[in-house]
Amino acid sequence: MLALLIFSYANGLFSSHRIERATYRDIGMRVVAANLHPDHDTIATFRRTNRTAILCQHCAVDGRYHRPSGDGACRHRLRQRKSCR
């Protein structure tokens, strides 16, 4: 599911409904989703419960990096030392 979200974000799809529709019509999305068609509620729930993992992957794709802090939370930063929030 994480790969599906990253692929859809890279293609400009941010809505759960549009991501669901794209798994039926777009061949690239079908390959990434392993020819499965998750419901928009499933996509939204996954996005809500795994927000930190999605942010870490998004920062890695954007060229940003993250560094774990002492309390277990990730501190996301740009290479220019700006906040990535």
N, C-alpha and C positions, 0 to 999 in steps of 0.2 A: 504494500500500500504506500510506503514511503517513496519508492521509486516512481509509482504512478503520480504522486503529488509533485515530485520534483520535475518529472517530465512534463506534466501539465502546466506547472508554473513557468517552465522554460518556453513553452509554446503560447503563453499568454492566457491560459484558462485558469481562473481563480474560483469560479462558482462551482459548488458541488453538483448542481444540476447539469451544468455544461460539461463537467468532467464525466459524469455518468453517461451523457449522450455521446460523448466522444469515444467512449469504450465500445460503442456499437458501430460507429461509422468510420473512425480513423484507424488505419492499419497499424500505425506506430503505437497508438495507445493500446490496441489489442495485444501487441507483442509484449509491451511492458506489463500489462495486466494479466498476462498468460491466458488470454481469451476468456477471462472472467469479467463480469459486469457488476461491480459493487453498486449498491443502492446509494443514493445521495445522502441518506441518513447515516449510513455506515461511513462514508467519506467524512462527513461533518463530525461524527463522533470520534473517529480516529484523529482528525485534525485537532479537536479540542483536548483529547487526553494525551496526545504526544506532541504538544506544542514546543517543548524544549528541544526534542530531537529534530523536529522540522526546522527550527531556527538554526540549530547547529549545522545541519546539512545545507541550508540556504546560505549561511555565511561562508561555508567552505566553497560553494559554487561561485559566490560573488567575489572571492579572493580575500575575504576577511578570515580571521582566525579567532578561535576562542580558547580560553584558558580556564581550567577549573580553579575555583577558589577553595579556601579551606573548609567552607561549610557545605561543599558538595554541589553548589550551584555553579553554572557556567557564567563567566563574565565575557561577553562578546565585545570584541574591539576591532576597529579598523587598523590597518597598518599605520595610519597617521595618528593613532592613539585617540580616535574619536569613538564615541559610543555607537553601538550597532543596534539600537532599539528602535 
